Amino acid sequence: MVEIGRIVLDTGWLAARSTEVEVNGVELTTTHPPTQPESPWMEAVVPGTVLGTLVKNKLVPDPFYGLENESIIDIADSGREHYTFWFFTTFDCRLSNNQHVDLNFRAINYSAEVYLNGHKEVLPKGMFRRHSTDITNILHPDGQNLLAVLVYPPDHPGRIPPQGGQGGDHEIGKDVAAQYVEGWDWMTPIRDRNTGIWDEVSITVTGPVKIVDPHLASTFFDGYKRVYLHSTIELVNKSAWVAECSLNIQVSTELEENTFLIEHLETQHLSISPDANIHYTFPQLYFYKPNLWWPNGMGKQHLYNVEITVDVQGYGESDTWSHHFGFRKIESHIDSATGGRLFKVNGQPIFIRGGNWILSDGLLRLSKERYKTDIRFHADMNFNMMRCWGGGLAERPEFYHYCDLYGLLVWQEFWITGDCDGRGDPVSNPNGPLDHELFLLCARDTIKLLRNHPSLALWVGGNEQVPPPDINAALKNDLQLHPYFMKSNDSDTSAITPVLKDPSQYLDGTRVYIQGSMWDGFADGKGDFTDGPYEIQNPEDFFKHDYYKYGFNPEVGNVGMPVAATIRATMPPEGWQIPLFKKLSNGYIEEVPNPIWNYHKYIPYSKPGKVHDQILSYGTPEDLDDFCLKAQLVNYVQYRALLEGWTSQMWSKYTGVLIWKTQNPWTGLRGQFYDHLHDQTAGFYGCRSAAEPIHVQLNLATYSIEVVNTTSEELSNVAIEASVWDLEGECPYYKTSEKLTVSPKKTISTFEMKYPKSKNPKPVYFLLLKLYDVSDYRIYSRNFYWLHLSGGDYKLLEPFREKRPPLKITSLTFIKGSTYEMRMHIQNTSKKPNSNTALYKNNFIRRNGSCDESDSSEPFHLLDGEKHEISLYEKIRRNFSREHSKTKVYEVNGTGKGVAFFLHFSVHASKKEHKKGEDTRILPVHYSDNYFSLVPGEVMTVTVSFEVPPGVTPRVTLHGWNHHGGRTIP
């Protein structure tokens, strides 16, 4: 007897081009199965795509390396049959009496024929729909089953025009499929259009009765003290007799690792007729003051586990289903003050700072590990929302699982873009996809797949476009809100009345549907092209009142050059050439990049006529390393200024902003905070600084120092320390503020930083701001700027590179298996700090509710003997054996005093010898901070965590603007 449950079929797959296989599907699954990867068969990537399989087998080059994509034949030139592939595997399944089994495809692209033990089933068209087939009666008696799947590409793969374009020739818009595959201004075309079994394949074994698509919803009363859980499930009786069922619903919460508290356990009894399909709604479950789920930066992401089982009389447990669930209420409305859409979570307004997301990998090489890194990176940047762009995917449950864990709200769009659906150049597909019913079927199935995730915040009809009228009307109807969610009624003291339909009986009913990304509180709200811009800016412009007219910008983009090691790892040497700087008659600079950078969609760091070249403001770069380092300086400044500019006008002008975009699904060179190899740019840390929940910042337009409090608690008994440091290591300006009180959800302006107006100010200087508790000097926020006088530049930083201040680094390393956790304690020892202040120690306050902090207040002793609040570090220490921990001290001799500027760590595999250009980095790595600077005497602690491949010894390297050459930390 096979245990009930799901078995994922993700290993042992073979693939072959259909034109090279001489037998049909019946023969493949009966008399002529392939047995090993011999021509024409090869090892297959499942889940994955045809192109992913060809890359794995080295039959085509890596399309994301250099210009190699140009050597891969496009489906428009090869014909669809070239990318029509067989996929084959075997699985073992032997059932006992009254057991049933379904074969499930969570998604294929675009249609398929399935053969199992000689029996054929057709999987209809559509990239975003699930397929499930009862295979009970066609399993082989000996338990050995042969499965072959013939996968066909999209019906309208289109052709790529010579000039490229947004979505190629837009033909892909006729299908219900991802539209980015024909290329975009940030993406190269995907040659097979993502043909393949691109998501999970599984078999599910049940007894006579099967559970299908439960829906969970919650309602809140009495100020969120009284909460109800609503649950509706679909039940299918696969047997030929009446099934007497006991339905059980259990709600539990994890108290600590592997210890659970059962908060509810309810049983209901019902009878199901033979071959019947019914919907059943459980009586609502009551909770008093449950732990709420909060977005990143607002509180903890409390999750409960809901488990539903069905027991059938005479059989036993027939099926089971479980899902994490978060109690939270998301509302939004158009704000009368700003015209922007204002979101509330659990009654609290949330200022949206997030980014646009396409997908993790352009070849759909998706994995839990990659998703975890992607989502954690967004949480590490202190973002609270991700927009799943309409030309990409309906994201997968694993994506949403990590958004649930890390507190990222998700804006999920359906598969409409202005470029491919009626607004492109040339205008095409004005009526959207050809098959409207197929589109709606995929949409409804996607809603059922994702609706139980607390991170899912809203549905949107399309990108810069609304769906065709009939589709839009159907989505509005399908996604209409339950009356309880139509307006805020937290003070209501009555429960859901019996007159109202239970919320869990709706298709969703708990989330708003917005018809398009520039409608109803986004951009100008009317659908005009009022998002953007997408290029380099003068940093001070972000703070100006006339920079952006509307309350919520769904797309504003900028530069995204990665580090030099990524360029060398993803391009041949001819791609290592930096741009030529062409001076124009108006005095501006035009960057002329090499052809490979052009192909990888490079955005220049200048905007002739508006923005002078920001890289050249630091001096002409000598080579790739110098160019990329200066690009990181610009990345940090640009993205910190962008978010600080928006937050400076929180609620008075803006309700939110989403940056275009946070990453690239390939080795692109624009709009990203980390590259396709998972190495962060400095812009990542500029965002991390600017988006912290409590923040001190400099208004670059007015030089007023501002304090931001996005939390729901008043910030009191705090003050600001502002210190200016020159290139000689002196402090010519120092000021502390009076005690401050900052109301919840407020940005306040304090005093003007007047150093530039002082007598003989230095042309280039550093500004260090700290917001601290006056009672114990613990720091809420630290923010470091490098600035020049009006009309100047940063070229004096070039000779400053030779003034290397001494550093003392104490490293504490914990090792558990392949996991390393390191705590780097860095001190600039070039000058003793002022003994009257303890701020140089940077004793940061740990805020409860962030994704990586504990809420315990138990103190522990750090290397400097100070007491800090317990954090992730202490949790790690408890989980790692002392035998595998070690402390080392490393000192870097200096050549002068002053600021240690733009320090950054990287982790590498130790090798005695390596080839020139060889990428030795270990990725991904999570840093609590990077690209940071230390004034004389200042101390900073950086935590570093990463996984080490088998047989590799890691080494940590420290680089800096005036610590160039790299220092290996022992």
Secondary structure, 3 states (H helix, E strand, C coil): CCCCEEEECCCCCEEEEHHHCCCCHHHHCCCCCCCCCCCCCEECCCCCCHHHHHHHCCCCCCCCCCCHHHHCCCHHHHCHHHHCEEEEEEEECCCCCCCEEEEEECCCECEEEEEECCEEEEECCCCCCCEEEECHHHCCCCCEEEEEEEEECCCCCCCCCCCCCCCCCCHHHHCCCCCHHHCECCECCCCCCCCECCCCEEEEEECCEEEEEEEEEEEEECCCCEEEEEEEEEEEECCCCCEEEEEEEEEEEEEECCEEEEEEEEEEEEEECCCCEEEEECCCEEEECCCEECCCCCCCECCEEEEEEEEECCCEEEEEEEEEECECCEEEEECCCCCCEEEEECCEEECEEEEEECCCCCCCCCCHHHHHHHHHHHHHCCCCEEEECCCCCCCCHHHHHHHHHHCCEEEEECCCECCCCCCCCCCCCCCCCCCHHHHHHHHHHHHHHHCCCCCEEEEECCECCCCCHHHHHHHHHHCCCCHHHCCCCCCCCCCCCCCCCCHHHCCCCCCEEECCCCECCCCCCECCCCCCCECCCCHHHHHCCCCCCCCEEEEEECCCCCCHHHHHHHCCHHHHCCCEEEECCCCCEEEECCHHHHHCCCCCCCECCCECCCCHHHCCCCCHHHHHHHHHHHHHHHHHHHHHHHHHCECCCECEEEEECCECCCCCCCCCCECCCCCECHHHHHHHHHCCCEEEEECCCCCEEEEEECCCCCEEEEEEEEEEECCCCCCCEEEECCCEEECCCEEEEEEECCHHHCCCCCCEEEEEEEEEECCCCCEEEEEEEEEECCCCCCCCHHHHCCCCCCEEEEEEEEEECCEEEEEEEEEECCCCCCCCCCHHHCCECCCCCCCCCCCCCCEEECCCCCEEECCHHHHHHHHCCHHHEEEEEEEECCCCCCCEEEEEEEEEECCCCCCCCCCCECCCEEECCCCEEECCCCEEEEEEEEECCCCCCEEEEEEECCEEEEEEEC
